[in-house]
Amino acid sequence: MNNLKHIVLEETNEVLVVCTSAITAMGIGAIVKQYYPGYTAKIISEKYYHETVRKLSSDDADHPSSGL
């Protein structure tokens, strides 16, 4: 999955994958099944990817790790 931008949501067992090609989209489910067994694939836009990364980054800042 190194070639595809993606976000793994462990809480919901979902993998959000950026895809702009219909041909690639047809294989996303199989790719996710291979690399993340038991997870569901969700195809997202580049814009949604950036919004989600930004949101997840701000959520992490609100909950700093202990022991730093």
Secondary structure in CASP SS format (residue, H / E / C, confidence):
PFRMAT SS
TARGET T0000
AUTHOR 0000-0000-0000
METHOD secondary structure of the structure
MODEL  1
M C 1.00
N C 1.00
N C 1.00
L C 1.00
K C 1.00
H E 1.00
I E 1.00
V E 1.00
L E 1.00
E C 1.00
E C 1.00
T C 1.00
N C 1.00
E E 1.00
V E 1.00
L E 1.00
V E 1.00
V E 1.00
C C 1.00
T C 1.00
S C 1.00
A H 1.00
I H 1.00
T H 1.00
A H 1.00
M H 1.00
G H 1.00
I H 1.00
G H 1.00
A H 1.00
I H 1.00
V H 1.00
K H 1.00
Q H 1.00
Y H 1.00
Y C 1.00
P C 1.00
G C 1.00
Y C 1.00
T E 1.00
A E 1.00
K E 1.00
I E 1.00
I E 1.00
S C 1.00
E H 1.00
K H 1.00
Y H 1.00
Y H 1.00
H H 1.00
E H 1.00
T H 1.00
V H 1.00
R H 1.00
K H 1.00
L H 1.00
S H 1.00
S H 1.00
D H 1.00
D H 1.00
A H 1.00
D H 1.00
H C 1.00
P C 1.00
S C 1.00
S C 1.00
G C 1.00
L C 1.00
END
